[in-house]
Amino acid sequence: MTNLFSYVLPKYKIDKPIRLIELFAGVGSQAMALRNLGVGFEHHFVCEIDKYCIKSYNAIFGTNFETTDIKKVSAAELKITEREILLHYDLFLSMSGLIISWTR
């Protein structure tokens, strides 16, 4: 499919699974979006204080995350050794609390 943006913007392809970190995750709308788009990702870290939301999140995705208070999360808990922050023209994910990272 050709459109105006295909001439202006460079092509971008994610060739490794995204390690998804969802802060203020709710029921996982960011993970749902990636899943529905067919993007390969792994649930790396989820932060949600509401016990009903995290219970729904776990039921939807088959995970086993516990409730977490964002005020008590340290950078070390995220276990990111190498990080890139990418603000690309055709990849702009500014959803609440979404962080994507991958290692080379």
C-alpha positions as CSV (number, residue, x, y, z in Angstrom):
1,M,0.0,0.0,0.0
2,T,1.4,3.3,-1.0
3,N,0.5,6.6,0.6
4,L,2.0,10.0,1.1
5,F,3.8,9.0,4.3
6,S,5.6,6.0,2.6
7,Y,7.6,8.5,0.6
8,V,8.4,10.9,3.4
9,L,9.1,8.6,6.3
10,P,11.7,5.9,6.5
11,K,10.6,2.3,6.8
12,Y,10.8,0.8,10.3
13,K,10.8,-2.8,11.2
14,I,11.0,-4.4,14.7
15,D,13.0,-7.6,14.3
16,K,13.3,-8.6,17.9
17,P,10.6,-9.1,20.6
18,I,9.7,-6.0,22.5
19,R,10.2,-6.2,26.3
20,L,7.1,-4.4,27.4
21,I,7.1,-2.5,30.7
22,E,3.6,-1.2,31.6
23,L,3.4,1.4,34.3
24,F,-0.2,2.1,35.4
25,A,-1.1,-0.9,33.4
26,G,-4.8,-1.2,34.1
27,V,-6.1,-4.3,32.3
28,G,-3.3,-4.1,29.7
29,S,-4.4,-2.0,26.8
30,Q,-0.8,-1.5,25.6
31,A,-0.2,-5.2,25.6
32,M,-3.6,-5.7,23.9
33,A,-2.7,-3.2,21.2
34,L,0.7,-4.9,20.5
35,R,-1.0,-8.3,20.5
36,N,-3.7,-7.2,18.1
37,L,-1.1,-5.7,15.8
38,G,0.8,-8.9,15.7
39,V,3.9,-7.4,17.2
40,G,6.2,-9.9,19.1
41,F,6.5,-8.8,22.7
42,E,7.1,-10.2,26.2
43,H,5.5,-9.0,29.4
44,H,8.7,-7.7,31.1
45,F,7.3,-5.7,34.0
46,V,3.8,-4.6,35.0
47,C,3.0,-2.0,37.6
48,E,-0.6,-1.7,38.8
49,I,-1.8,-0.9,42.3
50,D,-5.5,-1.9,41.8
51,K,-6.0,-5.5,42.7
52,Y,-9.0,-6.0,40.4
53,C,-7.1,-4.6,37.4
54,I,-4.1,-6.8,38.0
55,K,-6.4,-9.8,38.4
56,S,-8.1,-9.0,35.1
57,Y,-4.7,-8.4,33.5
58,N,-3.5,-11.9,34.6
59,A,-6.7,-13.5,33.4
60,I,-6.4,-11.9,30.0
61,F,-2.8,-12.6,29.3
62,G,-2.2,-15.7,31.4
63,T,0.4,-14.0,33.5
64,N,1.0,-14.0,37.3
65,F,1.8,-10.4,38.2
66,E,1.3,-9.0,41.7
67,T,-0.1,-5.6,42.6
68,T,2.7,-3.0,42.7
69,D,2.9,0.5,44.0
70,I,4.7,2.8,41.5
71,K,6.2,4.8,44.5
72,K,8.0,1.6,45.6
73,V,9.5,0.6,42.2
74,S,13.2,1.1,41.7
75,A,15.1,1.2,38.4
76,A,16.9,-2.0,39.4
77,E,13.6,-3.9,39.5
78,L,13.1,-3.1,35.8
79,K,16.2,-5.1,35.0
80,I,17.1,-3.1,31.9
81,T,20.8,-3.4,31.1
82,E,20.7,-1.6,27.8
83,R,18.0,0.8,26.7
84,E,17.1,2.7,23.6
85,I,14.4,5.3,23.7
86,L,13.0,5.6,20.2
87,L,10.8,8.5,19.1
88,H,10.3,7.6,15.4
89,Y,7.9,9.3,13.0
90,D,5.9,6.2,12.4
91,L,6.4,4.6,15.9
92,F,5.0,7.0,18.5
93,L,3.8,5.2,21.5
94,S,2.8,7.7,24.1
95,M,0.3,5.6,25.9
96,S,0.1,6.0,29.6
97,G,3.3,4.6,31.1
98,L,4.4,2.6,28.1
99,I,8.1,2.0,27.9
100,I,9.6,-0.3,25.2
101,S,13.1,-1.6,25.3
102,W,15.1,-4.2,23.6
103,T,18.6,-5.4,23.7
104,R,20.9,-5.8,20.7
